[in-house]
Amino acid sequence: MAGLGVAWRLAQAGCAVTLFDVATIPAQSGAATWASGGMLCARLEMTGAPAPLAAFALGARAAWPAFAAELDRGAAMACGFVERGALHVSFGRERTGAPGPGVERIDRAAALRLEPGLADDVSEALWAPGEAHVDPRWLALALLHACRMAGVAAEPETRVNRLVEQNGRVTGVLTASGVRAFDHVVLAAGAWSAGLLRVSNLPGPGVRPVKGEMVSFAADPRAMPAARLIWTDACYIIPHADGRVLVGATQVESGFDASLDRDRVDALRDAAIRALPALGGLAELERFAGFRPASDDGLPLLGGVGPEGLTLAGGQFRNGILFAPLVADAAAQHVLQGRLPEIARPFAAGRFTEIAA
Ligand SMILES: Cc1cc2nc3c(=O)[nH]c(=O)nc-3n(C[C@H](O)[C@H](O)[C@H](O)COP(=O)(O)OP(=O)(O)OC[C@H]3O[C@@H](n4cnc5c(N)ncnc54)[C@H](O)[C@@H]3O)c2cc1C
């Protein structure tokens, strides 16, 4: 999805852009975007985050309304962006954590006014009115439509076997049909990005896959069990406009093993039903997993590494959907002007190779 965003921005700037994906676009098997919840939580997700990351999250959240509106126009397709806030509920005698900026503690009655379907033993909640969500699958499809309408040539089911370097400059990519020459290459292969650098004998940061498992329920879109994001200490619940209610997510370090652990996913389902009992009456729709792209310091990886002609757009870990508008702008600016915008500079992908040098 990062690749779609950057491709769209570059095509809008007048570049001839070709987009490769080893799978269908948007990719469904293991790709983080297809498996994502779509939360845009610049507050609840950033508890304890380093200041530059928290600022990036707030900047991205602020960019979302205009990004979604532009995308809706550019793709003639909605991406399911909803600004209704998030509740982090607690049960019985549990206390919710301390409210930070943009978050307030509310009692049970106030929580029920927001979400009448909450369980009987929900005792209080943290209320973050500025949080939002988007349907990540609609988002990816809308970005693909917008890319096509802006002139991007999409080549699905085309694996990039390696990046091609000549005399200190990346000059193209190697696919099964041979070398394809380009003035500039953007590497946005999610959890697979480090592997591509490695097989290309190029320097670069580590990126590892962190599996996230999810489960979804099928609700009647006319009678949703909830309208807004609901968090507990054990899960989060995301109601999407088409009736899919997503529940996530585990965080498992097991390489590229995409298998689903029944007990872990059952635990997510049960935790969600505990908070929102109406979910127990709905059919389970799907269980799925994706690989979050995690850098060695947990921060995004943007801009150049090593040779000229190469830009990274990766390392978004748990928040790549939230970060999408800023990642697209930052990577496009790096391609066009050779530098990152101020807000993205703490995430310069060269930080690891520069330290090593
Ligand atoms: C379960 C789960 C829940 C999440 N929930 C949220 C959330 O609520 N909010 C949020 O902001 N973020 C969330 N995230 C994180 C977010 O989904 C990711 O940070 C983001 O989607 C990463 O996007 P990406 O485009 O970099 O990677 P991906 O979406 O993984 O895309 C990488 C693409 O590269 C392609 N590719 C790989 N190798 C090659 C190759 N050799 N040649 C060609 N193509 C290749 C793949 O097919 C794929 O399409 C979640 C992630 C998971 C797994």
The ligand as an SDF file (V2000), in Angstrom:
LIG
                    3D

 53 58  0  0  0  0  0  0  0  0999 V2000
   -3.0130   -7.6290   11.6000 C   0  0  0  0  0  0  0  0  0  0  0  0
   -2.5340   -6.2280   11.3160 C   0  0  0  0  0  0  0  0  0  0  0  0
   -3.2870   -5.1590   11.7680 C   0  0  0  0  0  0  0  0  0  0  0  0
   -2.8480   -3.8510   11.4940 C   0  0  0  0  0  0  0  0  0  0  0  0
   -3.6320   -2.8130   11.9010 N   0  0  0  0  0  0  0  0  0  0  0  0
   -3.2560   -1.5540   11.5990 C   0  0  0  0  0  0  0  0  0  0  0  0
   -4.1130   -0.4700   11.9290 C   0  0  0  0  0  0  0  0  0  0  0  0
   -5.1910   -0.6640   12.4810 O   0  0  0  0  0  0  0  0  0  0  0  0
   -3.6920    0.7920   11.6050 N   0  0  0  0  0  0  0  0  0  0  0  0
   -2.5050    1.0240   10.9740 C   0  0  0  0  0  0  0  0  0  0  0  0
   -2.1820    2.1950   10.7300 O   0  0  0  0  0  0  0  0  0  0  0  0
   -1.6960    0.0090   10.6150 N   0  0  0  0  0  0  0  0  0  0  0  0
   -2.0360   -1.2730   10.9240 C   0  0  0  0  0  0  0  0  0  0  0  0
   -1.2360   -2.3170   10.5770 N   0  0  0  0  0  0  0  0  0  0  0  0
    0.0670   -2.0260    9.9590 C   0  0  0  0  0  0  0  0  0  0  0  0
   -0.0850   -1.7160    8.4740 C   0  0  0  0  0  0  0  0  0  0  0  0
   -0.9750   -2.6280    7.8960 O   0  0  0  0  0  0  0  0  0  0  0  0
    1.2730   -1.7760    7.7850 C   0  0  0  0  0  0  0  0  0  0  0  0
    2.2000   -0.9370    8.4530 O   0  0  0  0  0  0  0  0  0  0  0  0
    1.1680   -1.3210    6.3320 C   0  0  0  0  0  0  0  0  0  0  0  0
    0.0630   -1.9250    5.7110 O   0  0  0  0  0  0  0  0  0  0  0  0
    2.4440   -1.6600    5.5840 C   0  0  0  0  0  0  0  0  0  0  0  0
    2.2070   -1.3780    4.2130 O   0  0  0  0  0  0  0  0  0  0  0  0
    3.2660   -1.7770    3.1110 P   0  0  0  0  0  0  0  0  0  0  0  0
    2.7180   -1.3450    1.8050 O   0  0  0  0  0  0  0  0  0  0  0  0
    4.6060   -1.2720    3.5030 O   0  0  0  0  0  0  0  0  0  0  0  0
    3.3670   -3.3700    3.1990 O   0  0  0  0  0  0  0  0  0  0  0  0
    2.3770   -4.5350    2.5410 P   0  0  0  0  0  0  0  0  0  0  0  0
    0.9800   -4.0810    2.6710 O   0  0  0  0  0  0  0  0  0  0  0  0
    2.8200   -5.7710    3.1900 O   0  0  0  0  0  0  0  0  0  0  0  0
    2.7770   -4.4630    1.0420 O   0  0  0  0  0  0  0  0  0  0  0  0
    4.0250   -4.9530    0.5630 C   0  0  0  0  0  0  0  0  0  0  0  0
    3.8070   -5.3660   -0.8730 C   0  0  0  0  0  0  0  0  0  0  0  0
    5.0510   -5.7290   -1.4670 O   0  0  0  0  0  0  0  0  0  0  0  0
    4.8100   -6.8240   -2.3380 C   0  0  0  0  0  0  0  0  0  0  0  0
    6.0830   -7.5160   -2.5760 N   0  0  0  0  0  0  0  0  0  0  0  0
    6.8460   -8.1480   -1.6620 C   0  0  0  0  0  0  0  0  0  0  0  0
    7.9580   -8.6560   -2.2600 N   0  0  0  0  0  0  0  0  0  0  0  0
    7.8940   -8.3110   -3.5640 C   0  0  0  0  0  0  0  0  0  0  0  0
    8.7350   -8.5390   -4.7010 C   0  0  0  0  0  0  0  0  0  0  0  0
    9.8780   -9.2070   -4.6120 N   0  0  0  0  0  0  0  0  0  0  0  0
    8.3410   -8.0590   -5.9120 N   0  0  0  0  0  0  0  0  0  0  0  0
    7.1750   -7.3750   -6.0330 C   0  0  0  0  0  0  0  0  0  0  0  0
    6.3360   -7.1320   -4.9910 N   0  0  0  0  0  0  0  0  0  0  0  0
    6.6960   -7.5850   -3.7720 C   0  0  0  0  0  0  0  0  0  0  0  0
    3.7670   -7.6550   -1.5810 C   0  0  0  0  0  0  0  0  0  0  0  0
    3.0680   -8.5380   -2.4460 O   0  0  0  0  0  0  0  0  0  0  0  0
    2.8720   -6.5690   -1.0120 C   0  0  0  0  0  0  0  0  0  0  0  0
    1.7990   -6.2270   -1.8470 O   0  0  0  0  0  0  0  0  0  0  0  0
   -1.6350   -3.6230   10.7940 C   0  0  0  0  0  0  0  0  0  0  0  0
   -0.9080   -4.7040   10.3110 C   0  0  0  0  0  0  0  0  0  0  0  0
   -1.3520   -6.0000   10.5620 C   0  0  0  0  0  0  0  0  0  0  0  0
   -0.5680   -7.1710   10.0170 C   0  0  0  0  0  0  0  0  0  0  0  0
  1  2  1  0
  2  3  1  0
  2 52  2  0
  3  4  2  0
  4  5  1  0
  4 50  1  0
  5  6  2  0
  6  7  1  0
  6 13  1  0
  7  8  2  0
  7  9  1  0
  9 10  1  0
 10 11  2  0
 10 12  1  0
 12 13  2  0
 13 14  1  0
 14 15  1  0
 14 50  1  0
 15 16  1  0
 16 17  1  0
 16 18  1  0
 18 19  1  0
 18 20  1  0
 20 21  1  0
 20 22  1  0
 22 23  1  0
 23 24  1  0
 24 25  2  0
 24 26  1  0
 24 27  1  0
 27 28  1  0
 28 29  2  0
 28 30  1  0
 28 31  1  0
 31 32  1  0
 32 33  1  0
 33 34  1  0
 33 48  1  0
 34 35  1  0
 35 36  1  0
 35 46  1  0
 36 37  1  0
 36 45  1  0
 37 38  2  0
 38 39  1  0
 39 40  1  0
 39 45  2  0
 40 41  1  0
 40 42  2  0
 42 43  1  0
 43 44  2  0
 44 45  1  0
 46 47  1  0
 46 48  1  0
 48 49  1  0
 50 51  2  0
 51 52  1  0
 52 53  1  0
M  END
$$$$
